Amino acid sequence: MSEPVELEALDLAALLCSRVCHDIISPVGAINNGLEVLDEENNEEMKAFAFDLIRKSARQASAKLQFARLAFGAAGSAGAEIDLGDAEKVARGWMDGEKAEFSWTAPPALMAKNRVKLLLNLVLLAVSAVPRGGHIKVVVDGAPSAPDFSLHCSGPNARIPAAFEKLVPGQLIDVHVDAHAVQPYYAGLLARACNMDVVAALEGTDVLITAKTRVLTD
């Protein structure tokens, strides 16, 4: 198998920024639309609708930014650890705006930030595995220093994301990486940095995404 090809640092930074902007532009645009309605309408019912839209969209924008801060951002200094409880909170905030139901089982623990970032990026891949909704079950096992992650994805037309074939392993030959495709590529970078192997497999009509810590041998 050929060696992974890595994007240039400037290209990776630009694409990740574009990804975050893509995720939050919709709720921010909805806030702007709600404000325009308030400026132009005197109807109380329409004003109530606008306030509801603004509140809902502001919550969604905040949730997406909090998620992005942990999933893509620095999230502390080098070597920092992140509370899995905080990771669950931002994951649930993100999933509030998605079609799939969501469950999370993990021990109370601090974990190295890159492992937590990987876990959150796998949540995004799990969402793409059930495009019509369903259920995503996240389970974290093992010691925080050598964890295993599993994400069970069930729903109509559940499928292994096409991104797994080349983007997660980092096989970028003849692959165009844009603001959407950079996320699975970034998940693969995190996995390799954490010494973890990410695999997606069909289990009947469901998809199982796993990330397992490699056992180092002498």
PLY file of the C-alpha trace (Angstrom):
ply
format ascii 1.0
element vertex 218
property float x
property float y
property float z
element edge 217
property int vertex1
property int vertex2
end_header
0.00 0.00 0.00
1.32 3.44 -0.89
2.27 5.90 1.80
-0.30 8.56 2.82
0.06 11.89 1.06
-0.34 14.92 3.30
-1.72 18.32 2.37
0.53 21.33 2.80
0.02 23.00 6.19
-1.38 26.20 4.67
-3.85 24.26 2.51
-5.00 22.17 5.48
-5.51 25.28 7.65
-7.45 27.05 4.89
-9.70 24.06 4.20
-10.47 23.50 7.88
-11.39 27.19 8.24
-13.65 26.84 5.20
-15.26 23.78 6.74
-16.07 25.63 9.97
-17.47 28.60 8.02
-19.62 26.23 5.96
-21.05 24.68 9.12
-22.05 27.95 10.78
-23.11 30.08 7.82
-26.61 28.59 7.72
-27.63 29.37 11.34
-25.92 32.79 11.18
-27.81 33.54 7.98
-31.05 32.50 9.68
-30.33 34.93 12.53
-29.89 37.71 9.97
-33.19 36.76 8.29
-34.96 36.88 11.64
-33.57 40.34 12.36
-34.76 41.56 8.97
-38.27 40.31 9.74
-38.23 42.21 13.05
-37.17 45.39 11.21
-39.86 45.11 8.55
-42.88 43.48 10.21
-45.44 44.91 12.61
-47.47 41.71 12.80
-47.06 40.25 16.29
-47.32 36.68 15.05
-44.51 37.24 12.55
-42.41 38.92 15.24
-42.90 35.90 17.52
-41.84 33.64 14.64
-38.74 35.78 14.06
-37.74 35.71 17.73
-38.13 31.92 17.77
-36.00 31.61 14.63
-33.29 33.84 16.11
-33.19 31.91 19.41
-33.07 28.53 17.68
-30.42 29.61 15.18
-28.27 31.27 17.85
-28.29 28.04 19.88
-27.36 26.07 16.78
-24.54 28.43 15.82
-23.17 28.34 19.37
-23.33 24.53 19.45
-21.51 24.23 16.13
-18.78 26.64 17.22
-18.27 24.84 20.54
-18.03 21.54 18.67
-15.58 22.98 16.13
-13.40 24.37 18.93
-12.80 20.85 20.26
-12.97 18.89 17.00
-10.77 21.19 14.88
-9.24 23.80 17.20
-6.20 23.82 19.43
-8.27 23.04 22.57
-5.48 23.92 24.98
-1.73 23.68 24.90
0.37 20.86 23.50
-0.14 17.70 25.54
-3.42 19.00 27.01
-6.15 16.62 28.10
-9.89 17.08 27.61
-12.71 15.86 29.83
-14.83 13.27 28.00
-17.84 14.87 29.65
-17.09 18.08 27.75
-16.71 16.10 24.54
-20.11 14.47 25.12
-21.71 17.86 25.75
-20.49 19.39 22.49
-21.32 16.21 20.56
-24.89 16.27 21.86
-25.14 19.97 20.99
-24.07 19.21 17.44
-26.45 16.25 17.13
-29.43 18.37 18.21
-29.43 19.75 14.67
-29.08 16.36 12.93
-31.65 13.78 11.84
-30.20 10.82 13.78
-30.82 10.06 17.44
-27.68 9.90 19.54
-26.35 7.98 22.53
-22.96 8.18 24.23
-21.36 5.73 26.66
-17.96 6.64 28.07
-16.30 6.53 31.47
-15.61 9.80 33.31
-12.02 10.50 32.32
-9.52 12.96 30.95
-8.09 11.99 27.58
-5.34 13.38 25.36
-6.82 16.11 23.19
-5.96 14.48 19.84
-7.82 11.32 20.83
-10.86 13.39 21.79
-10.60 15.34 18.54
-10.51 12.04 16.66
-13.60 10.80 18.51
-15.54 13.95 17.61
-14.47 13.73 13.98
-15.68 10.13 13.93
-19.07 11.41 15.10
-19.20 13.55 11.94
-18.33 10.52 9.82
-21.06 8.55 11.60
-23.58 11.25 10.67
-22.63 10.86 7.01
-23.14 7.09 7.34
-26.86 7.59 8.08
-27.89 10.41 5.69
-31.61 9.77 6.22
-31.36 9.63 10.01
-31.54 6.72 12.42
-29.42 6.16 15.50
-25.74 6.64 16.31
-24.38 4.87 19.38
-20.93 5.96 20.60
-19.00 3.73 23.02
-15.58 4.47 24.50
-13.71 1.52 26.05
-10.27 0.94 27.52
-7.85 3.08 29.44
-7.69 6.79 28.53
-4.08 6.25 27.45
-5.04 3.45 25.02
-8.76 3.76 24.23
-10.95 2.05 21.67
-13.88 3.84 20.05
-16.90 2.27 18.39
-19.74 4.07 16.64
-22.72 1.93 15.66
-24.77 3.60 12.94
-28.23 2.28 12.09
-30.89 3.76 9.86
-32.48 3.68 6.39
-29.85 3.27 3.67
-26.98 3.24 6.17
-23.74 3.11 4.21
-20.00 3.33 4.63
-19.05 6.90 3.70
-17.16 7.01 0.42
-14.59 9.12 2.26
-13.26 6.03 3.99
-11.83 4.52 0.82
-9.16 7.17 0.22
-9.60 10.21 2.45
-9.32 8.58 5.88
-6.21 6.54 4.94
-4.79 9.68 3.31
-4.51 8.22 -0.20
-4.92 11.51 -2.07
-3.81 10.46 -5.55
-6.55 11.49 -8.03
-8.66 12.84 -5.14
-9.81 16.45 -4.89
-9.88 17.63 -1.28
-12.28 20.51 -0.72
-13.86 22.05 2.40
-16.18 19.05 2.73
-13.63 16.32 2.04
-11.04 17.81 4.41
-12.95 16.54 7.47
-12.50 12.79 6.82
-8.93 13.46 5.71
-8.31 15.31 8.98
-9.83 12.39 10.92
-7.26 10.12 9.30
-4.43 12.49 10.23
-5.60 12.45 13.85
-5.83 8.66 13.87
-2.28 8.28 12.65
-1.05 10.85 15.17
-2.78 8.88 17.95
-1.45 5.51 16.74
-5.00 4.30 16.13
-6.50 2.35 13.23
-9.87 3.53 11.91
-12.10 1.01 10.11
-15.65 1.10 8.78
-17.55 -2.14 8.12
-21.07 -3.26 7.31
-22.84 -5.30 9.97
-25.98 -6.45 8.21
-27.76 -3.23 7.28
-25.83 -1.16 9.84
-22.40 0.48 9.74
-19.80 0.06 12.46
-16.98 2.60 12.66
-14.14 1.67 15.00
-10.87 3.25 16.07
-8.55 0.93 17.96
-5.21 1.71 19.56
-2.39 -0.23 17.95
-0.53 -2.62 20.19
3.15 -1.75 20.03
5.52 -4.69 19.82
9.25 -4.80 20.26
0 1
1 2
2 3
3 4
4 5
5 6
6 7
7 8
8 9
9 10
10 11
11 12
12 13
13 14
14 15
15 16
16 17
17 18
18 19
19 20
20 21
21 22
22 23
23 24
24 25
25 26
26 27
27 28
28 29
29 30
30 31
31 32
32 33
33 34
34 35
35 36
36 37
37 38
38 39
39 40
40 41
41 42
42 43
43 44
44 45
45 46
46 47
47 48
48 49
49 50
50 51
51 52
52 53
53 54
54 55
55 56
56 57
57 58
58 59
59 60
60 61
61 62
62 63
63 64
64 65
65 66
66 67
67 68
68 69
69 70
70 71
71 72
72 73
73 74
74 75
75 76
76 77
77 78
78 79
79 80
80 81
81 82
82 83
83 84
84 85
85 86
86 87
87 88
88 89
89 90
90 91
91 92
92 93
93 94
94 95
95 96
96 97
97 98
98 99
99 100
100 101
101 102
102 103
103 104
104 105
105 106
106 107
107 108
108 109
109 110
110 111
111 112
112 113
113 114
114 115
115 116
116 117
117 118
118 119
119 120
120 121
121 122
122 123
123 124
124 125
125 126
126 127
127 128
128 129
129 130
130 131
131 132
132 133
133 134
134 135
135 136
136 137
137 138
138 139
139 140
140 141
141 142
142 143
143 144
144 145
145 146
146 147
147 148
148 149
149 150
150 151
151 152
152 153
153 154
154 155
155 156
156 157
157 158
158 159
159 160
160 161
161 162
162 163
163 164
164 165
165 166
166 167
167 168
168 169
169 170
170 171
171 172
172 173
173 174
174 175
175 176
176 177
177 178
178 179
179 180
180 181
181 182
182 183
183 184
184 185
185 186
186 187
187 188
188 189
189 190
190 191
191 192
192 193
193 194
194 195
195 196
196 197
197 198
198 199
199 200
200 201
201 202
202 203
203 204
204 205
205 206
206 207
207 208
208 209
209 210
210 211
211 212
212 213
213 214
214 215
215 216
216 217
